[in-house]
Structures are given as C-alpha cells and as structure tokens.
Amino acid sequence: MPGTWMALSALVFWLSGYGYEIGQTLIVHIEPNENVKKEMNGIDAPARMRVADNEKAEAKKMLQIKRAEGDAESNISGLGVASSARPLLTGSEIVCSHSLVM
C-alpha cells in the first residue's frame, strides 16, 4: 500500500520535529478522498446496472411463464367442463327431438 507508507512517513517526519518517534502503528481505517470514492463508484455503477437489468429481465420472464401456465391450466379446465357438458347437451337434444316427433 504505497499511500499508507506515504502517510506513515509524512507522520513520522512531522512528529519527529516535536521529538516524537513512532516505532509501530496499527492503521485500522483508511478512507480515500471523496473524488476517488466517486470515481470508484462510477466505475462499478454500470456493472451493477447490468446485473440489475438482467435480474429484472429474469423476473419478467418468470412472470410471463407463470401467466402462460395459468392460462393453459384454465383452458384445460374449460375443455374439461365443456367435454362433460357435451353429453348433457346431446341428451337434451335427443329428448327434444323425441318430443317433437310425438
């Protein structure tokens, strides 16, 4: 980490003028300049947007699939109801034709 060493050497130089000596130090938090953070976020933003767009497209596709499955299931149910009603209709046609003949 070149920035860390530069900061440490500047600190050692500055404090040595006051008679202090730094033997070892633990650096626990380094925060980059605000402009650097903005640039880093700007670099990552398009990649994150591509991932988000892919996720949205997948969700839309799954929704279309589920709707199509539901439509197909309701059509199949409708065919079942229609096929079960057909014998009733043919039976009533037979009854009507017999009653007209008589």
N, C-alpha and C positions, 0 to 999 in steps of 0.2 A: 504494500500500500504506500505509494510514493507520497500521497497527500498527508498521511499520518506521520511519516518521517519528517516531512517538511514542517508540519505543525509542531512536532516534538522538538525539532532542532531550533525553531524560532522561539519556542517557550524556554528552552534551556538557555539560549543566548540572552533572552530578555531578563530572565530571573538571575542569571549569573552576574549581571550588573548590580544587583542588590545583595549579592553574597549568598544566594541560594544555589544549591546543587540538586539536580534531580537524578536519583540513582535508577529507579524503576517506576513505571507508572502503568496503570491499567486504564485503557480507554474503553469505556462501555457504550458510548453513544456518539456516533458521527453523523452529522446531518449535512447534506450537501447544500450548496447555495440554492436559493429559490429558483433562479433561472435554470439551473441544472436539473432540478426536480421537474420543472415544467417541460423541458426538452425530453427528459426520460419518459414522462407520461405521454408526451406527444408521439414518441416512437412506439410505445406499447398500445396506444389507443386504436390504431387501425386493426391490429391483430385481434384485440378484444372485440371490436365491432364485427369482424369477420366471424368469430366464434359465435357471437350473439345472433348474427343473421342466420347462421347455419342452424342454431338451436330453434329459432323462430320458424324456419322453413320445415324442420323436422316435426315440430308441434302442429303446424298447419297441415302437413301431410297426414299425420296420425289422425287429426280431427276429420279430414276428408275420408279416410279409410273407415273410421268408426261410423260416420254418417252413411256411407255406402253400405256397410254391413247392416246397419239398422234398416235402411230402405229395402235391402234384399230380403231381410227377415220378415218385414211387414208384407212384402209382395208374396213371399212364400205362404205366410199366414192367410193372406187374402185368397190365394189359389186354393188353399185347403178348405176355407169356408165356402168358396164358390163350388168346388167339386162336391162338397157334402150337400149343398143346396140343390144341385142338379137333379138328383133322384127325386127330391120333393117336387120340383117343377115338372118333371116328366110324369110323375104320378098324378099330379093335379091336371095335367093335360089329358091324360087317359080318362080320368073321371069326367072332365068337361066334355070330351068327345063322346063318351058313352051317354052322358045326359042329353046331349044334343040329338043323338040318334034315337033315343027313346021317345 
